[in-house]
Amino acid sequence: MSNDKVYQMSFSKIYPLLVNKAVKKGRLKEEVDEIIRWLTGYSQEELEKMCEDPMNYADFFRNAPKLNPDRTLIKGTVCGVRVEEIEEPLMQEIRYLDKLIDELARGKTMDKILRKQGAV
């Protein structure tokens, strides 16, 4: 799938897929929301509003109030690509979120997922 197709996808359509991936593995919607808020700086109220609005995925990240500076600590692969090596900045932001949701689904603790100090 081309970057443009990913960018044009509606966040309100992607969000339930992120939640379902986590819930199927015994995690909670609230944990997905916490991850998204940590990564983007959106409030819970803003996040819920965007789940109803027809905002595309690119604008969701472009309009993020405050991308977390610790997101650069996210390492590893998503779909066979190392997130830290993605050259397209917008695609890298999208893949950061994918990687965090993968970590949640794999059972990592929230402290580790959110790159909190002292989490091993």
Backbone as a ProteinNet text record, in pm:
[ID]
protein_1_A
[PRIMARY]
MSNDKVYQMSFSKIYPLLVNKAVKKGRLKEEVDEIIRWLTGYSQEELEKMCEDPMNYADFFRNAPKLNPDRTLIKGTVCGVRVEEIEEPLMQEIRYLDKLIDELARGKTMDKILRKQGAV
[TERTIARY]
84.9	0	89.3	56.3	137	113.8	211.8	198.4	74	46.6	-70	-199.7	-211	-332.5	-345.7	-234.3	-235.3	-273.3	-214	-239.7	-386.2	-450.4	-589.3	-691.7	-647.1	-739.9	-794.8	-918.4	-984.4	-940	-902.3	-864.2	-979.4	-1102.3	-1218.1	-1236.4	-1176.6	-1181	-1061.2	-949.7	-829.3	-836.5	-891.6	-896.7	-957.9	-1075.7	-1131.5	-1041.8	-965	-872.8	-761.4	-712.4	-609.7	-664.4	-785.5	-848.2	-872.4	-926	-956	-830.1	-721.7	-595.8	-554.4	-568.8	-530.6	-630.2	-757.9	-861.9	-857.3	-829.7	-820.4	-710.3	-613	-501.2	-517.9	-638.9	-666.6	-632	-605.2	-574.2	-699.9	-688.8	-805.2	-802.7	-922.4	-937.5	-870.8	-884	-825.5	-673.6	-612.5	-467.6	-429.9	-509.4	-487	-498.3	-601.7	-620.6	-502.9	-453.4	-339.9	-216.4	-194.7	-81.7	-95.3	-213.4	-235.4	-217.2	-270.3	-253.4	-106	-33.7	109.6	186.3	156.6	230.6	200.7	73.2	29.2	3	-26.4	-61.5	-209.3	-289.5	-433.8	-491.8	-596	-668.8	-766.1	-820.9	-919.6	-1041.4	-1082.1	-1197.6	-1169.2	-1050.5	-1013.2	-1007.4	-953.8	-944.4	-1083.3	-1173	-1309.4	-1378.6	-1354.2	-1414.1	-1360.5	-1231.5	-1172.3	-1220.7	-1268	-1322.9	-1457.7	-1517.6	-1646	-1630.9	-1522.8	-1501.2	-1429.3	-1451.2	-1385.6	-1244.7	-1156.7	-1018.7	-932.5	-848.7	-761.6	-642.6	-576.1	-467.2	-351.1	-322.3	-213.5	-242.8	-363.4	-399.1	-404.9	-442.4	-443.1	-304.1	-200.7	-64.2	-12.1	-43.9	2.1	-52	-174.5	-241.2	-220.9	-140.4	-118.1	-66.9	-127.6	-89.1	57	108.7	247.4	297.5	368.4	426.6	529.8	521.8	607.4	753.6	843.6	984.5	1044.9	989.8	1041.9	1002.6	922.9	883	1003.5	1110.9	1231.1	1301.3	1259.2	1312.7	1249	1143.3	1073.6	1160.8	1192.9	1278	1208.7	1250.3	1199.2	1132	1072.6	1014.3	862.6	805.6	662.5	652.9	583.6	569.7	707	803.3	935.5	1024.8	980.7	1057.8	1093.6	1219.5	1261.7	1208.7	1132.3	1068.8	1170.6	1284.1	1384	1454.5	1436.2	1501.2	1406.6	1280.5	1183.6	1219	1238.9	1283.6	1170.6	1053	936.6	884.1	898.2	860.6	716.1	623.1	482.6	458.5	516.9	502	568.3	677.9	743.7	652.4	581	487.2	379.1	327.1	222.4	276.3	396	456.4	494.4	526.3	548.3	422.4	307.9	183	159.7	181.6	165.8	253.6	377.8	472.4	426.6	377.2	330.3	210.6	119	3.1	47.3	145.9	202.1	258.8	332	390.1	280.2	174.2	61	0.7	-23.5	-83.9	7.5	136.9	232.1	250.2	180	181.2	281	347.4	440.5	365.1	433.2	371.6	360.8	266.6	248.5	372.8	440.9	563.1	667	681.8	777.6	730.4	602.7	548.6	565.5	540.3	547.4	688.9	785.4	927	952.4	891.4	912	1047.2	1109.4	1241.3	1236.2	1336	1343.6	1269.2	1189.4	1118.3	1217.9	1224.2	1320.9	1248.9
-118.4	0	124.5	219.7	341.4	431.1	516.8	610.7	696.5	743.1	829.2	759.6	631.9	558.9	550.7	526.7	520.4	657.3	763	897.8	937.3	890.5	928.8	844.6	737.6	655.8	737.7	713.1	786.8	734.3	826.5	784.9	712.2	754.7	691	546.6	510.1	370.9	290.7	356.4	288.6	264.6	359.6	350.2	218.6	177.7	50.6	-69.8	-63.2	-172	-180	-63.8	-59.5	-116.7	-74.4	-122	-273	-320.1	-463.4	-548.8	-502	-576.2	-596.1	-491.8	-499.2	-583	-560.1	-629.8	-780.5	-820	-963.5	-1031.7	-954.7	-1009	-983.1	-944.6	-927.2	-791.1	-694.3	-560.1	-473.5	-349.6	-262.1	-145.5	-102.1	17	136	145.4	255.6	258.5	141.4	136.5	188.7	153.4	205.7	357.7	408.2	553	620.1	558.2	614.5	622.1	518.5	516.5	629.2	642.9	747.5	885.6	906.9	1036.4	1063.1	961	976.5	1014.9	948.2	971.1	1106.6	1148	1264.4	1390.4	1376.2	1492.6	1528.6	1451.2	1476.2	1443.5	1514.7	1481.9	1367.6	1307.4	1200.8	1256.6	1375.6	1438.4	1461.8	1511	1533.8	1401.6	1299.8	1168.7	1114	1123.7	1075.3	1152.7	1282.4	1363.3	1320	1290.8	1250.2	1113.4	1034.3	903.6	919.9	1035.8	1064.1	1149.9	1226.8	1318.2	1247.5	1294.7	1233.8	1290.2	1277.6	1326.4	1213.5	1245.8	1140.4	1119	1005.6	964.2	1063.6	1117.8	1214.8	1338.5	1392.2	1511.7	1483.5	1361.4	1323.8	1345.6	1303.9	1321.7	1463.2	1521.6	1658.8	1758.2	1735.3	1826.8	1788.3	1687.9	1644	1761.3	1783.4	1897.8	1896.8	1778.4	1773.1	1630.3	1604.3	1471.5	1449.3	1336.1	1307	1295.1	1371.4	1364	1225.4	1149	1015.2	912.6	954.1	859.6	811.8	890.3	848.8	731.4	697.4	580.1	451.2	463.6	347.2	285.5	159.5	86	-45.8	-104.1	-234.9	-233	-345.9	-359.6	-364.5	-309.1	-316.6	-350.5	-457.8	-501.7	-519.3	-567.4	-595.4	-474.2	-357.8	-234.4	-180	-143.1	-85	57.6	85.1	216.7	329.2	301.8	406.8	440	358.3	382.1	438	458.8	512.7	658.1	691.1	825.6	926.9	884.2	973.6	1004.3	1128.4	1161.1	1126.5	1154	1125.5	975.1	898	752.6	698.3	758.8	714.9	735	848	871.9	764.1	731.4	628.9	494.5	461.8	332.7	328.7	444.3	447.2	397.5	449.7	406.6	257.8	211.4	68.2	-15.6	26.7	-47.4	-50.6	62.5	66.8	-25.6	-28.3	-116.3	-262.6	-292.3	-427.9	-468.1	-377.5	-406.2	-431.9	-354.4	-374.4	-512.7	-547.8	-677.3	-793.8	-769.3	-875	-886.1	-802	-815.7	-731	-638	-550.1	-464.6	-425	-338	-196.6	-120.8	16.7	100.9	78.3	154.5	133.9	11.2	-16.3	44.5	30.1	82.8	234	301.7	447.8	498.3	408.1	443.8	521.9	475.7	542.5	502.8	598.2	575.4	457.4	374	261.1	137.7	148.1	30.6	-54.9	-180.4	-269.9	-368.7
0	0	0	-84.1	-93.5	28.2	53.4	165.2	150.6	27	6	45.8	16	54.2	205.9	272.7	419.1	475.3	421.1	470.8	455.2	350.7	323.9	400.5	465	542.1	657.9	690.2	797.3	934.2	1022.6	1158	1225.7	1201	1264.5	1218.2	1106.5	1059.2	1113.1	1132.2	1181.4	1331.9	1404.3	1550.8	1599.9	1547.7	1596.6	1566.2	1458.7	1426.7	1530.5	1574	1678.1	1809.1	1843.5	1967.3	1959.3	1847.5	1833.5	1844.7	1787.2	1795.2	1940.2	2019	2160.4	2240.6	2219.4	2296.5	2271.3	2147.6	2115.5	2195.3	2238.9	2317.5	2466.7	2507.9	2649.8	2706.9	2621.6	2669.1	2662	2703.8	2716.8	2618.9	2580.7	2496.4	2564.5	2696	2771.4	2757.6	2744.7	2725.9	2586.7	2486.6	2351.7	2354	2419.6	2429.4	2499.6	2606.1	2679.2	2588.8	2510.6	2417.5	2315.2	2257.6	2157.1	2218.2	2338.5	2405.5	2434.8	2481.8	2511.6	2385.4	2275.1	2151.4	2089	2092.2	2015	2095.1	2223.4	2303.5	2299.4	2225.9	2226	2362.8	2402.6	2524.9	2493.5	2596.8	2574.8	2501.4	2537.4	2471.9	2322.4	2292	2151.4	2074.5	2138	2075	2043.2	2137.5	2115.1	2003.2	1995.8	1889.4	1752.9	1746.9	1618.9	1573.5	1664.9	1628.3	1559.2	1571.9	1508.7	1383.4	1376.3	1263.5	1148.6	1028	912.1	887.5	985.1	969.9	914.8	815.5	763.2	856.6	836.4	924.2	920.7	803.4	791.5	875.5	864.3	941	1090.7	1126.8	1267.7	1327.5	1255.8	1306	1282.6	1169.1	1141.5	1243.5	1289.9	1383.3	1529.6	1554.7	1693	1776.1	1892.9	1975.1	2019.2	2056.1	2105.6	2092.4	1983.4	1967.1	2077.3	2141.9	2255.9	2211.3	2272.5	2232.7	2257.6	2350.8	2379.4	2273.6	2175.1	2070.3	1990.6	1991	1917.6	1985.3	2106.7	2175.6	2123.9	2043.6	1990	1881.5	1900.3	1806.7	1772.6	1661.7	1624.8	1489.1	1455.2	1321.8	1323.8	1219.1	1191.2	1043.3	1013.1	873.6	807.7	885	832	811.9	857.8	841.2	979.1	997.5	1125.6	1135.4	1240.2	1252.8	1263.4	1324.4	1340.3	1208.6	1105.8	976.4	870.1	905.8	809.9	782.3	655.8	619.6	608.3	570.3	556.7	697.1	746.3	884.1	920.6	831.8	862.8	874.1	783.7	790.4	916	956.4	1079.2	1199.9	1204.6	1315.8	1318.3	1201.7	1191.5	1238.5	1197.2	1235.7	1383	1441.2	1586	1657.3	1616.6	1680.1	1656.7	1535.1	1507	1598.3	1616.1	1699.9	1845.1	1895.8	2034.6	2055.4	1959.3	1970.5	1961.1	1876.5	1871.1	2006.8	2069.4	2200.6	2303.2	2298.4	2389.3	2367.7	2242.9	2210.5	2251.4	2254.9	2293	2444.1	2519.5	2663.6	2739.2	2672.4	2744.6	2845.2	2950	3049	2992.2	3044.8	2998.2	3026.3	3137.1	3166.1	3056.6	3009.4	2902.3	2770.5	2741.8	2616.9	2610.3	2721.6	2725.2	2758.2	2751.2	2766.5	2894.6	3004.9	3133.3	3190	3256.6	3316.1	3412.2	3407.4	3499	3453.7	3347	3295.3	3218.3	3255.8	3190.5	3103.3
[MASK]
++++++++++++++++++++++++++++++++++++++++++++++++++++++++++++++++++++++++++++++++++++++++++++++++++++++++++++++++++++++++

